[in-house]
Amino acid sequence: MPAPPAKVEPAKPRLIAAPEAGDVATIVREEAAREAGTLIVAVGAGWCEPCVAFHDAVKSGQLDQRLTGVRFLEFDIDRDRARLEAAGYKSRFIPLFAVPDAEGAPAASRSRAGSRVRGRSSTSWPGWARWSPASLERGRGSPYVRGVLRIAAALLFGLYFVLSQPLWFAGALLITAVTAPFDRRRALLHRYTCLWGGHYALLMPGWDVRVRGREHIAPGGVYVLCSNHQSHVDTLVLFTLFRHFKWVAKTSVFRVPFIGWNMTLNRYVGLRRGDAASIAAMLRTCRENLDAGSSVFMFPEGTRSRDGRIRGFKHGAFSLAVEAGVPVVPIVIDGTSAALPKSSWRIGLDRARLPIAVQVLPPVALADLGPGPTPPTCAPRCGRGCWRGWRRCAG
C-alpha cells in the first residue's frame, strides 16, 4: 500500500532586506528570479508607525494565512529615496507596496494611507493649512492631530525636565550632607540619582522602556558593566536598572548644571578622551571603586554610534575586569538612537509608541575564557607590553 503523500506546509510570508547599494530594478529582477512565488517591493521607514506595525505583523505570523508564499523586498525611504525614484517607485505616503514587472519597475502599487514621506509635506500640503483650526477640526484623530498632541506633550515634559532639575539637585545635596560620614560609596545618593534620572525615561511621552535580565546584576555584586552606546539619553534609560555603579563619563558632562554637579557628588569617574594621563587616572579610580565594592559602568565603544550599529570596542574595560578579578556584564540597549540621534537634538516624535529595550545578559568571567592575544609591546622603550590607550608607557 503506497504511503500517503507528505503534507506540504504553505510557505509563510518573508521579509527580505534590500542591499544598501545598487540599482533597484536590477536588485528586484535578481530577487524575482531567485525562486518562485510572489515578490512585492515594500518601501517603508523605521519612524513610520504603519510600516512598523506591518513589519511586526509579518514577523509574528499574524499574516501567514493571508499572504502565503509572498516575499517582501524591503527598502528604506530615507536611505534609498533617490534610487527608488529613479526606478519608478514614487509615493507621497508610505508604506508603499508594489508588484514589479519583468524589468523590475513597478507594474502596480498601492500605498495604504500611512505616514507622509519626510521632505514632501512642504510642497504637497502648505504648512499653514496643516495647522489651521479648520484643518485640525477636519482631521480629528488623523496623524496630524496626533502629531500635534505628541509635540505638545513633549514640550510640557521638556518644561518639567528643566524646572525640576534644581529641586532634584537640592535633594541630592541634602542626602549627601546627611549620609557622607557613613556612606563612603555614596550608595544611597546613587539610588536617589537612579530615581531622578530613571523617572525621566519612564515619563517621557511615547517612550516604552522595558528592562529585561535585571536579575543578572545581583544586589551587592561587583561588576564591570558594559553597554553599547546609541544616544545622549542612554544614561537616563540605564538608570532604570536601579543597581549600584559608578559611571565613567567625559569630564565635560560634569560641568552641566545640576546633572553634572550631581555626578560630582556621586563621585562618578571623569575621563578626557585621548589624554593618556586622564585614561590612566580613570582606570586607577575605577580599580579603587571595584576594590571598595562599587561596580563600574563603561561604554567600551568610547562614543555614540551614528547608525545604531555597534562600533569596535576599546579594551580598557575588559583589561580592568581581568586585573580586578570581577566579571563583565554585557548590556544591550536598543531604540534610543530613534529617540535622540547622535549630533541632533531632534527628539523622535514620529511614532506614538517608541519601544526602548534594555537587555542585561549573564555575567562573563573573563579569567575563565583563556588567554587572549598577546598585548602589543612598546619596545624598544621598555618592552613591558603596555596596552596602548589605557596604560601609560613606563619606559
N, C-alpha and C positions, 0 to 999 in steps of 0.2 A: 504494500500500500504506500503510495507516494506520500512524502512528508508535506504537510500543509505549507504553502508559501509563507515566508517570513513577512511579518507585518512591517511595512515601511513607514517610519515616522515622517510626517511632513516637516520640511525644512523650516526652521524658525527664521524670522527676520533678523538681519545682521546690520551692524553699523561698521563702516569701513572708513577710517580716517584717510583723507586725500593727502598725497605728498605735498610738502610745503613749497615746492618749486616745480616748474614745468608747465607746458601748455595744457590748458584744461581739456580741450577737445581730445587731445592725444591720450591724456590720462583716462578720460571717460571711455574712449574706444577700447583701450587695452583692458580696462576692468570689465567691460561688457563682453569681450571675447574670452576672458579668463574662464568663465564657467556659465552654464545655462541658468536661466531664471530671469526674473525681472530686476533691472537695475534702475534705481531712481537717484538723481542728483539732489542732495539736500543742502541748502545754504542756510546757515544759522550763525549764532554767536553765543558766547558764554553769558552775556548780560541780558539776553532775550528770554523772558520768562516762558513763552510758549515753546521755544526751542528746547530749553532745559527740560520742560515737562514732557515733551515728546521723546527726547533722548532717554529720560529716566523710565518712561513707559515701555520703550522697546527693550531696554536692558533688563527690566524687571519681569518681562514676559507677559505684560498685560495685552499686547497686540499680537501674540503668537497666532491666534486663530484667524485674525482678520488680514494679516499680512504674510501669509505663508509663502515662503520662497523668495521674498523680496530682499534685495540688498540695497542699502542706502550709502552712497558715496558722499561723505560729509566734507563740506568746505566751510571755512570761517570767513564771514563777510569782511571783518576788519583786516585780516591778513591777505585775503585773496580777491579783494574787490576788483582791482584793475584787470587781472587775468580772467576773472569770471565775466566781466562786462565785455572783454574782447571776444569771448567765446559765445556771447549772446545771452548769458544768464543775468538778466537785469530785473530788479524789482524794487519798489519803494518800501515794501514790507518784507519781513522775514517771520517765520521760516518760509522758505521757498522750496517747493518740491517740483522737479522737472524730470520728465521721461525723455531721455536723449534719443536722437535719431542715429542712423548708421554712421554719420560723420562726427558724432559726439556733440552736436549742437542740440539745444532744447527743442524737441518736437511738440511737447505740450507741457505746460507748467501751471502751477496754482499756488498762490500764497494765501494761507489761512490767516486772515486779519490778526496779525500779531503785533510785533514791535516795529516801529518806523526805523528804517535804516539810518544810522548815525551819519550826520553830514548832509542829509537831504531835507530836513524839516524846514530850513530857512527858505528854500526855493519852492517846495511843494505846498507849504502852508505858512502864510505870513505869521511871524511871531506874535504880532498884536492880536491877531484873530484867535490864536491858540489860547490866550489867557484872558480874553474878553469875558465879561459876565454872561453874555448870551451863549457864548461857546461852551463855557463851563456848565451852564444850566442844561444845554442840549446833551452834553457828554457826561452827565452824572453816571458814575460807575465806569466810565471809559478809562483807558490808560492815562489820558491827560489829567483827569481829576485825581486819579490815584497817585500820579506823579507829583501833583501839587501837594497833596496831603503828606506824601513821604518827605518832600522838601521842607514843608512846614514843621513836621515832627523833628527832622534833623536839625533845623535851626533852633528849635526850643531846647533840644538836647545839647547843642553847642553852647547855648546861653547858660544852661545849668552847669556844663562842664567847666566853663570859665569862672563863673561866680562861686562855684563850690570849692575851688582849689584852696583859697585862704582858710576856709573853715576846716577842711580836712587836714591842712598843714598845722593849724593850731592844735588839733587833736594829737598830731604826731609829736609836736613839741611837748605837750603835757605828758604823754606816755613816756617819752624819753627822759624827762625830768624825774618822773616817779620811779622808773624801772632801771635807769642807768646803773645805780650802785650794785644791783644784784643780777641783772640780766646782761652779762657781758656780750653775749652773742646777738643781742637785740631781737630775740625770738618773738617776743610779744609785739614789738614795733613792726616786725615783718608781717605778722598775722594781720595787724591793722592795715598795713600797706596793701596786702592782698585784697582785703575788703575794699579799700579805697580804689585801687586800680581795676580789680575784677568786676566791681559793680558797674563801671562804665561800659565794659564789654557786654555785660548781661542786659543793660538797659538801652543800649543803642538801638533805635528803631530799625527793624528789618534784619538785624543780626540774629542768627540762630546758632549760638555757641554750644557745642557738645564736646565734652571731655570723656574719653574712654581710657581705661587702663590705669587710672589714678592709683589703684592698689599696688602697682609695681613700685611706687615710691613709698616705702614703709615710713611711717612717722618715727622720727628719731634716727633713721638711717642716714648714712653719709655717702654721697654720690657725686660724680661729675655729670651734670645734666646737660645734654647736647641736643639742640633743635635746629632744624632748617630755618631760614630767615627770609620772609617774603615782604614784610611791611613794617612801618612805624608802629602799627597797632598790635604787633605780635606780643609786645611786653604786657599790654593790657589783657590780652586774651590768655596769656600764660600765667598771669596772676591767679586765674580761676583754678589752677592746680591746688592752691591752698596748702602748699608744702613749704618747709623752711629751706631757704637757699640764699646765696649771695649772688647778685647779678654781676657780670663783667660787662661794662659798657664804656663807650667813648667818654673821655673826660669832658667834652663839650656838653654832654647831656646833663652833667652835674651842675651846670650853670643855669639851667632852665628854672625860672622862678617856681617855687613851691614843689613841683615834682622832682626837679634836680636837687633842691635843698633837702628834700626828704630822703633821697638816695644817699646823701652825705650822712644824715642822721643814722641811716641803716648800716653805714659802713660797707656799702657796696664797693666794688673794685673798679677803679678807673684805668683807662688804657688810652695811650696816644698811638694811633696807627703809624707803623713804620719807624717808631722810635725804639731802638734796641734796649735802651736803659729802662724805658717805660714798660716794655714787654717783660723784661727780667724782673722788675719790681712787681708787676702784676702777678706773675707766676709765684713769686715768693709769698705774696699776700694770700693768694689762693691756697697755697700749701698750708699756711698758718691757719686759715679758716677750716680746711679739711681736718687738720690735726685737732682743732678746737671743737669739732663735731658739727660744723656747718657745711652743707652741700654747696656746690658752686655751679652756677648756670652760665654756659657759654654758647655762642653761635659759632661753630667751627668754620662756617663759610667766610666769616670775617666781615661780611656786608650783606645787604639785602639783594635778593635776586630780582632782576628786572622782568623776567618772563615766567616766574614760578618754578623754573627748573632748578634743581639743586646744583650748586657750584662745587668746585673742588674744596676739600676740607684742608684747613691748616691743622698740623698735628700737635699743636701745643696742648690742647685739652686732653688728648689721649696719652701723651707722654706724662702729663701731670697725674693722670689717673694711675698709670703704671708706677710712678715714683711713690705716690701716696698709698698705693695698695687698695684703692677703692674702685668699685665697678662704675661703668659708664651706663647711663640710662638714655637710650635714644628716644627722642620725641619728634613726632611728625605733625606739622601744622599745615593746614590747607584751607584756602578760602580767603585769607587776609589780603592776598595780592589784588583781589577784586574789590575788597573793602577800601583799600587805600594804596594804590600802586606806588612803586618807588619813583622818586623825582616828581611827585604830583601831590597836590592837596585836594584832588577831586574825590570826594567820598562816593563810593559805589551806591547809587540810589536807583539803578536801573531795574532792580528786582524788588518785589515786595518782601521776599524772604531770601536772605543771603546765608547759605549754610557755611559755617566755620567749624572745622573739625580739628580737635587736638587728640592725637593717639599716642599714649605712653606705652612703649614697648618694654619687655622684660629687661632687667639689668644684665649687662655683659661684663664679665670679669676678664679684662684684657690679659692679665697674667696667665690665664688658662688657655689662651689661644696659641701659645707657642711663639718662638722668635719671629720678628718681622724683618724687614730689610735692614741692612747694615747702615747706621747713620753716616751721612757724609762727613768726612773729616775736613778740618780747616788747615791741614798741612800745606806748606811747611812751617806754619807759625807755631803750632803746639801739638797737633796730631791727637787731640783728646776726643775727637769725634763729636764735637758740639752740634746740636741740632740748630742749624741756621734759622733765624726767625723767632726763636723763643729763648735762647740762652746766649749770652754774650761770650765771645771767644775769650778764653783766659790767657791766651798766648801774648 
